């Protein structure tokens, strides 16, 4: 499967690290393309199950479902922002600690009731609270949701770690435009 090449290869992570970021991520954004050519992105909770990404939505035939049924190609993104930090003396010399994964793949609709129930169980295991005193593994509205499964064709990940204090400005000046003079000093 193709897709745009990773531009910032200096921030690339291994396939194993990308998978770790994906598995532990909180929420992701699913991108599809509509019949009119416009992109559509929706934030979703998700789980990693059977080496695929699972998400869900309403059973109604809305924008997401129409796009998925028309074209199964999707992009799924997960990120984990960290601290914003300065690396140089100008405001534009600022960076963000982060981890991110982008998946290119194909999506389909899960029709098997047992697989949908397993998804719901994994979703509650990931996001629920084990202290909640409610019946477990009981999903009376399973027919009211659509569960989608994303098969990964290609996955890339990037990461920028927060540098130790001695590697940040003002201790270390990594200004990108070292000869620039601020307006107030002209």
C-alpha positions in Angstrom: 0.0 0.0 0.0 1.3 3.4 -0.9 0.9 6.7 0.7 2.9 9.8 1.1 6.5 9.2 2.2 7.5 10.2 5.8 9.2 13.6 5.4 10.7 13.9 8.9 12.6 10.6 8.9 14.8 12.0 11.7 11.8 11.6 14.0 10.6 8.2 12.7 10.1 5.4 15.2 10.4 1.7 14.7 7.4 -0.4 13.7 7.3 -1.8 17.2 7.3 1.6 18.8 4.6 2.9 16.4 2.4 -0.1 17.4 3.0 0.7 21.2 1.9 4.3 20.6 -1.2 3.1 18.7 -2.2 0.5 21.2 -2.0 2.8 24.2 -3.5 5.9 22.5 -6.6 7.4 23.9 -8.5 8.5 20.8 -7.9 8.7 17.1 -9.1 10.5 14.1 -10.5 8.6 11.1 -10.3 10.2 7.7 -12.4 9.2 4.7 -13.2 10.9 1.4 -16.7 11.7 0.4 -18.3 11.2 -3.0 -17.8 15.0 -3.6 -14.0 14.6 -3.0 -14.1 16.4 0.3 -12.2 14.8 3.2 -14.1 13.9 6.3 -12.4 13.4 9.7 -14.1 12.2 12.8 -12.6 11.7 16.3 -13.3 8.2 17.7 -12.5 6.0 20.6 -10.9 2.8 19.4 -9.4 -0.5 20.4 -6.6 -2.7 18.9 -7.9 -6.2 18.5 -6.9 -9.1 16.2 -4.1 -6.9 14.7 -6.6 -4.4 13.5 -8.1 -1.1 14.7 -11.8 -1.2 15.6 -14.1 1.8 16.0 -17.8 2.2 16.1 -20.6 4.6 15.4 -24.4 4.8 15.1 -26.2 2.3 12.8 -27.7 5.2 10.9 -26.3 5.7 7.4 -24.5 9.0 8.0 -21.6 10.7 6.4 -19.0 8.2 7.7 -20.9 5.1 6.7 -21.6 6.5 3.2 -18.0 7.3 2.7 -16.8 3.9 3.9 -19.3 2.0 1.7 -18.2 4.1 -1.3 -14.5 3.8 -0.8 -12.8 1.6 1.8 -9.5 3.5 1.8 -8.9 5.4 5.1 -6.3 7.1 7.1 -6.3 6.8 11.0 -4.3 9.1 13.2 -3.4 8.9 16.9 -1.2 11.4 18.7 -0.1 12.1 22.2 1.1 15.7 22.8 3.5 16.5 25.6 5.2 19.7 26.8 5.8 22.8 24.6 9.5 23.9 25.0 11.8 26.6 23.7 15.0 25.7 21.8 16.1 29.1 20.7 15.8 32.8 21.5 12.9 33.7 19.2 9.2 32.7 19.7 9.3 30.7 16.5 12.1 28.6 18.0 9.6 26.5 19.9 8.8 22.8 19.7 6.4 20.2 21.0 7.2 16.9 22.7 4.9 14.4 21.0 4.3 10.9 19.7 2.1 10.2 16.7 1.1 7.3 14.4 -0.6 7.4 11.0 -2.2 4.4 9.5 -3.2 3.9 5.9 -5.5 1.0 5.3 -8.9 -0.2 4.4 -12.0 -0.3 6.4 -15.0 -2.6 6.4 -18.2 -3.1 8.5 -18.3 -5.9 11.0 -21.5 -7.9 10.6 -20.7 -10.8 13.0 -22.5 -10.3 16.3 -19.9 -12.1 18.3 -17.1 -10.0 16.9 -19.1 -6.8 17.6 -19.7 -8.0 21.2 -15.9 -8.7 21.6 -15.3 -5.2 20.4 -17.6 -3.8 23.0 -15.9 -5.8 25.7 -12.5 -4.6 24.6 -13.8 -1.0 24.5 -15.1 -1.2 28.0 -11.9 -2.9 29.2 -9.9 0.0 27.7 -12.2 2.9 28.7 -14.5 1.6 31.5 -14.0 1.5 35.2 -13.8 -2.0 36.7 -15.4 -0.5 39.9 -18.7 0.2 38.0 -21.3 -2.2 39.4 -23.1 -3.0 36.2 -23.7 -6.3 34.3 -20.6 -7.2 32.3 -20.5 -8.5 28.8 -24.1 -7.6 28.2 -24.9 -5.5 25.2 -28.6 -5.3 24.5 -28.2 -2.5 21.8 -25.6 -4.3 19.7 -27.9 -4.0 16.6 -28.0 -0.2 17.1 -24.3 0.4 16.4 -22.0 -0.1 13.5 -18.6 -1.6 14.2 -15.8 -0.9 11.7 -12.5 -2.8 11.4 -9.5 -1.1 9.8 -6.9 -3.4 8.2 -3.5 -1.7 8.3 -1.7 -1.4 4.9 1.0 0.9 6.1 1.8 2.5 9.4 4.3 5.3 10.3 5.2 6.8 13.6 7.1 9.9 14.7 8.3 11.1 18.1 10.0 14.1 19.6 11.1 13.7 23.2 11.3 16.5 25.7 15.0 17.4 25.8 16.6 17.6 29.2 16.8 21.1 30.6 20.5 21.5 29.6 19.5 20.9 25.9 16.8 23.6 25.9 17.1 27.4 25.6 18.5 29.4 27.4 21.1 26.7 28.4 21.6 25.7 24.8 20.7 28.1 22.0 19.5 26.3 18.9 18.0 29.3 17.2 17.1 28.5 13.5 17.9 32.1 12.3 21.0 32.9 14.3 21.7 36.2 12.5 18.2 37.5 12.8 17.8 40.8 14.8 14.5 41.4 16.7 12.6 44.6 15.6 13.2 46.3 19.0 17.0 46.0 18.5 17.1 47.5 15.0 
